[in-house]
Amino acid sequence: MEINWRLILFHLVFWLGHAALWTYGFFKQKNDPELAVLNSIGYSVYISRGAGLVLGVDCAALLVPVCRNIVRFFRSTFLNRIVPIDENLYFHRWMAYSMLFFTLVHTNAHYTNFFFVETKLPVLGLKAWQVHYMAWAGTTGHIMLVIMFFMYSAAKQEVKHKNFEFFWYTHHLFVPFYFCLFFHSFGCFVKSSVDGRCKGYNSNYGTVPIFCIYIAERILREYRARQPTTLSKVLFHPGNTIELRIEKPSFQYKPGQYLFLNVPSVSKLQWHPFTISSTPEEGFVSVHVRVVGDWTKKLAQTLGCFEKGMTKGVAVPQVCIDGPYGAPAEDLYNYRVAVLVGAGIGVTPSASLLKSVWYKYYRKAQMPLQKLYFFWVARNKDEFAWFQSLLASLEETVPTSFLEIHTYLTGNLDVDDIQNIALNNDGEADPITELQSRTHYGRPDWRRVFESVRASVPSSVGDACEIGVFYCGPGALAKTLGRVGNAVSNSRVKFVLRKEHF
Ligand SMILES: Cc1cc2nc3c(=O)[nH]c(=O)nc-3n(C[C@H](O)[C@H](O)[C@H](O)COP(=O)(O)OP(=O)(O)OC[C@H]3O[C@@H](n4cnc5c(N)ncnc54)[C@H](O)[C@@H]3O)c2cc1C
């Protein structure tokens, strides 16, 4: 098994950081002479306060990776080279796991505290149930626990895959959750025994501004999305895929980025992410939408797309787009040698990048990229039709010394196709794709592919070279590419995987 050192380092820093914060909170409480009365309860107070401090920080940090515009801004800075910014949702998830862990610690320790408040500190005249259900901390804490139960259950990967909307709407319970958090310390349970001053952590100084930034970001997204937008063309492609061409003058994007699409007549509230398959030079924004579930099916119906093609006389629906947002594919031009891999509908970012390569090459624009290998893995031969004309013009314009195109067909062929291949295989064009480069049948042998890429790195690239492997498609293939890339890397050539999966 491959050891992912970056991941190990992340978890070491993440958990050691949390442990250090908890320890700091523990001793801050224990060594504070002004809290001597409360501290007479013992260890459970130190434990709960340490966990409370961690939770204050986590609740603020949790929202940062989901502020899409902030993430996009950081992508364009030097930080993108140091921090894996595209893994923002991974960070968000681990923050949530940490919150769950420290919530359990905090709550259990507090239950012990409240019991001892009644038995060990009768001077305060408080009953455990009063602290549990009548005090601000207890009441808001219990509401937050219930909210967390729903949010965490609905965020499970299985639920998310089966019913994304349920996950999405339940996740909006974050609003009452944060309001409860803001008032959690309102009753000032932790007071100085000297002058009665509140001795909370003041975590609202962190959580309130970040919450406001997130809400402002949501408002900005809505505002931007409602700028004039026209759906100018709808094309129905084989393989249950619809291409939408949209015109929106205020929408400035780079090849490889993605957007969120909303079609009010399909659903007013649902926003679905799609990779942009056009390039800015084309003057419009296009997305290729594969019909897979409820929303995409309803969209296909609304657009009048059926098996036999477009139905005439269908009113063009209003569409809204928000974005663009950054994706790994945006960094293609940072490498001198790159490998683009698209599988299934994951070929869309490659299409955008290849179009931009075509324009750059045609205009003889300067670019650091000196060699590009494109691998397209499709299960169904019809999928090659999505970008056939693009690849054909690339073959015409861009020499193979700069761009190599490799197509792989992994699904079964029917008898007619086999006969067609047998009859036409000797022709100039490939019988499946009609391109000059030949289709390979079956899955690529990635080790051989990477070894041959390594061997053919142009000498002009110099002694040491990082090869960017840009992948979009199913998660399983991403793992294979990462593993093989690491195994084939050597002191001269290093394969760096930049992955995106839907
Ligand atoms: C960054 C990104 C880029 C994408 N680019 C493309 C593309 O170019 N072409 C394409 O066909 N598909 C793309 N997808 C996938 C596309 O968003 C889903 O196929 C679509 O949202 C399915 O919606 P549905 O209700 O029809 O299907 P469902 O059956 O409800 O969902 C199918 C899958 O899509 C996920 N999904 C559903 N709704 C959303 C949502 N609002 N946000 C995120 N994920 C969702 C579900 O978890 C499930 O795994 C992309 C996804 C991401 C995250």
The ligand as a Gaussian input file, in Angstrom:
#p B3LYP/6-31G(d) Opt

LIG

0 1
 C      -16.907000      20.360000      -9.285000
 C      -17.912000      19.486000     -10.024000
 C      -17.979000      19.546000     -11.400000
 C      -18.921000      18.760000     -12.091000
 N      -18.948000      18.818000     -13.459000
 C      -19.851000      18.073000     -14.136000
 C      -19.920000      18.137000     -15.572000
 O      -19.174000      18.853000     -16.240000
 N      -20.865000      17.397000     -16.172000
 C      -21.728000      16.565000     -15.490000
 O      -22.561000      15.921000     -16.111000
 N      -21.658000      16.490000     -14.142000
 C      -20.757000      17.216000     -13.450000
 N      -20.725000      17.145000     -12.079000
 C      -21.685000      16.293000     -11.395000
 C      -23.048000      16.988000     -11.352000
 O      -22.998000      18.098000     -10.484000
 C      -24.123000      16.005000     -10.867000
 O      -24.176000      14.943000     -11.773000
 C      -25.497000      16.631000     -10.813000
 O      -25.526000      17.607000      -9.796000
 C      -26.507000      15.529000     -10.572000
 O      -27.740000      16.010000     -10.120000
 P      -29.064000      15.085000     -10.160000
 O      -30.035000      15.615000      -9.146000
 O      -29.568000      14.953000     -11.542000
 O      -28.534000      13.656000      -9.751000
 P      -28.563000      12.894000      -8.378000
 O      -28.917000      11.476000      -8.666000
 O      -29.328000      13.642000      -7.345000
 O      -27.041000      12.973000      -7.975000
 C      -26.037000      12.255000      -8.687000
 C      -24.701000      12.575000      -8.027000
 O      -24.432000      13.997000      -8.066000
 C      -24.228000      14.518000      -6.739000
 N      -24.996000      15.773000      -6.655000
 C      -26.326000      15.924000      -6.816000
 N      -26.676000      17.212000      -6.667000
 C      -25.520000      17.886000      -6.415000
 C      -25.208000      19.245000      -6.133000
 N      -26.133000      20.200000      -6.106000
 N      -23.911000      19.574000      -5.878000
 C      -22.938000      18.633000      -5.888000
 N      -23.158000      17.333000      -6.154000
 C      -24.434000      16.965000      -6.407000
 C      -24.827000      13.478000      -5.791000
 O      -24.100000      13.425000      -4.580000
 C      -24.656000      12.183000      -6.552000
 O      -23.388000      11.630000      -6.318000
 C      -19.798000      17.912000     -11.375000
 C      -19.723000      17.864000      -9.980000
 C      -18.791000      18.619000      -9.311000
 C      -18.729000      18.532000      -7.814000

